[in-house]
Amino acid sequence: MKGPSLCVSRQQGVYSWKGSYKMNARKKLFTQKEVYDIPGTDELFARAVKENVEWHYQNCLEYRKILNGQMFSPETLNSYEDIYRLPPVPTLYLKQQRLLSIPERRLRFKSTTTGTTGKPVEVGFDAGAMALGLCMLTRMLSRHGLLSRHPANYIMLGYQPSRHNKMGAARTAKGASYLAPPLHREYALVATGEGYDLNIEGISMALARYSQASAPVRIIGFPAYFYFMLKKLEQEGIALKLPERSLVILGGGWKQFSAQKVGKEELFQLAGERLGLVEGQIKEFFGVVEHNVPYISCENHHFHAPAFSRVAVRDIRTMAPVGYGEPGLLNLITPLLKSMPLVSIVTDDLAILREGQECGCGNAAPWFEVLGRAGLKGIRTCAAGAGSILEGVRI
């Protein structure tokens, strides 16, 4: 593979390159038909990671400094095991430093984090990543039975779309309302032009109306919002029976509502009592804006790693990968983006990685459970290395 040649000009830490640099392994990986074929894609995944890291190393000055500071060179990515030696970029670092590997004008789509724990992070997508990401997403949604031709009514437990709102969670929720053709959407948070108003009465009326219709209902939003809605129905003594093929699609954590967090069993039981839903009608998503690969729960409500990513858990002090069953910080790896060097990121989520057979659903791919957010007091990074030292964390 012939790499690009360096031009003299440089703006905002991004080198301008001429010539083409095709990521052939990336394309093959993200058009992979078998969604959870981890062993069958190990070699391809390693090649895609190497291509991706080489591109970012050459085109993003700050990322080059990060790798150089960790005494790491893309040339050392020669085997599948080597991808776990790649220094991960902390999501907390991205709140302070924006990393770009292509000019801003070539970004085709932008999404931001909610910013509930500080400064939001903006992630930009290149055209290739958007096309391949759509292919990946379509196959994953189909694999989990979330695509339907039957029109549905939607309860959106989140923000109504607004041109002022670029949060990834809001856009993801809106996108999820097209998995079945939408008849009507009722939003919990209605845009006013200057902000948002809580729409409790509208949600209650819509639920009652939807329950009397023949079309299935899809409820989309944060688990905390879903729980609060169910408790409201319980307090008012309301028990409904939603139409057949109705689904609940939950994504994100409890964030600022962690004190009210309940276990899945209690949540599922309440959903059965108030909406007539069985456990199999509730699907969960896990994802972070900085990673771009979704994780969809299996029938046992576990998040298995698809072929398009690899998952590791890292020691909170040394940042070295730990084994199955050991808690640490969640490390997510994917070679999707050409626009930003987010090939390997480490989140502030505490997690445990499990072997596939421990699940019992028949999916042999490893899966992880999120224990909660780490109690991070700070993270130290330096321009020469982003040598993350996570302080104040106890398990």
Buried (B, 14 or more C-beta within 10 A) or exposed (E): EEEBEBEEEEEEBBBBBEEEBEBEBBBBBBEBEEBBBBEEBBEBBBBBBBBBBBBBBBBBBBBBBBBEBBEBEBEBBEEBEBBBBBBBBBBBBBBEBBBBBBEEEEBEBBBBBBEEBEEBBBBBBBBBBBBBBEBBBEBBBEBBEBEBEEEBBBBBBBBBBBEEBEBBBBBBBBEBBEBBEBBBBBBBBBBEEEEBEEBEEBBBEBBEEBBEBEBBBBBBBBBBBBBBBBBBBEEEEBEBEBBEBBBBBBBBBBBEBEEEBBEBEEBBBBBBEBBBBEBEBBBBBBBBBBBBBBBBBBBBBBBBBBBBBBBBBBBBEEBEBBEEEEBBBBBBBBBBBBBBBBBBBBBBBBBBBBEBEEBEBEBBBBBBBBBEBBEBEEBEBEEEBBEBEBEEBEE
